[in-house]
Amino acid sequence: MKCEWVAENILLYVYNELADDARYEVEQHVARCTTCAAELKTTRKFHATVSSLPVEEPTPNLLAASRMRLQESLETTQQGGFWQRVIFDPWAWFRQVRFSPALASILLILGFAGGVGTTYTIVRNNPQGPGQVIQEPLQTTESSITGIRSVVQEPGSNKVAIRYDTTTTQQAEGDLKDQRIQQLLLFAARNNYNSGVRMDSVDLLTQKPDDTNVREALIYALRYDSNPGVRLKALGGLGAYVKDDVRVRDAVLEALTHDANPGVRTQALGLLGPVRADSSVRGVLEQLAQDDKSQYIRSQARTVLSQLPEID
């Protein structure tokens, strides 16, 4: 075994992420190679140092943004070919369990029993037959929802129908004031992989931007959503709060300076009218008037600045 292979896998060894046969090979090699033994000692010391540090909990916005980026990456990743999935993956499994025949037997028995149990549960709980939508009150947590399929508002009313997936597709109906409906809309606005569903959700949420949770969801959509149409919808819902909510003002300024879509930037600039005399807003406008890449943004920023009183 080459030292290069051990160097590539030694961190996995320390974190107990290697298969049993690979761990054995690493241990045998380290026992007779002083260079790799020293590398293992250093890696273990690093692991002990990192483990002693306090672990900070990620913020909900960071988690949601990470999930969305992961979903987008999965959508654009090229899938492996048929033979790669059929031939390569089974060989990897075989390599991991070839030294554990008892484990392989247990996995086979558990898999068979789980399949039978799942089939019985589905048949018992879904008498309408396969492919049917189960419609029931929402009795699940956000973490168990895998996605939102559609958001539909009944014309001329506040009634909303939301189809969402857990292990099966379900549907919840209710008024926009219903907490269940609001929770699903917030989930769809932050996490859903379908941009059309996010658009519908944000559009409905803009009807209640006075709610703190809704406003945070709109700010999140403005900052992180990959679809410019969704960001424009979020801007429309936040416009009335630029003057009174500093968080909204900061999000609009961020969109004005960093958003890649000209339409979003133009609308953000228009929303800053009521707060254009604010020092932070004035500073951003002065920067844009000097060196922004967009001639329109530069021109509009200069026009707004010319209308402001001089600072003594």
C-alpha positions, 0 to 999 in steps of 0.5 A: 500500500502506498503512503499517498493512499494512507495520507488521503484516508488518514483523516477518515480513519481518525473520524471512524469513517473507513470500512473495516478492511480499509482500517486494517490496511491503514493500521498495518501500514502505519505500524511499519511506516514512520512517516505515516505514523507521525502523520497519524499522530499529528492528525489525532492531535488536531482532532483532539484540539478541534473536539475541545472547542465549543460547537456553535449552532447554525442559524435558521437562515444559514441552514435554509440557505445551505439546503437551497444551495444543496437542492440546486446543486443536486438538480444541476449535477450530472447523474451517473450512467446505468452501468455505473450505478449497477456495477460500481455501487454494488462492488463498493457495498461488497467491499464494505461487508465482505469481512462482516457476513453476520452484518450482511445477514442482519441487513438482509433480514431487516430489509425484508421485514421493513419492506413487508411492514411498509407495504402493510402500513401503506395499504392500511393507511391509504385505502383509496389506492396508490397514487391518491392524495391523503388530505388531513390536518397538518400533524407534522413538524417542518423537519419531516416535510420533504417539499411543497408541491403546489400553493393555490389560492381560491379566487376572491377569498383567503382560502389556500390549498397546499399540497406537500410531501412527507413520505406521501403527498398530503394536502392542507386547506385553510384561511391565510390566518390559519397557523398551519397554512402560514407554517407551510407557506414559510417552509415553501418560501425558504426551502422548496426546490420548485421556483414556481412554488416559492413564487406563489408562497412569497406572493401570498406571504406579501399579504401579511408582511406585518407578521414578524416571521413573514417579514423575516421569510421575505428578507430571506427570499430577497437575499438568498433566492436564486429566482429574480422573480421571487426576489422582486415579489419579496421586495414588493412585500417589504417596501412599506417597511423600509422606513420603520424596520432597519432589517428591511432597510439593510436587506434592500440596500444589500439588494441594491449593491449586490443583486445580479439582476438589474430589475431587482436593483432598480426596484430596490433603489426606488424603495429607498425614497422615504429614507434617502436622507439616512446616513447609511443610505446616503453613503451607498448612493454616493458610492453608486453614483461614483463607480457603479457598473450600471449607467442607469443606477449611477444616473439615478443615484446622482439624481437622488443625491442632488435632491438631498440637502447638503450636510453641514 
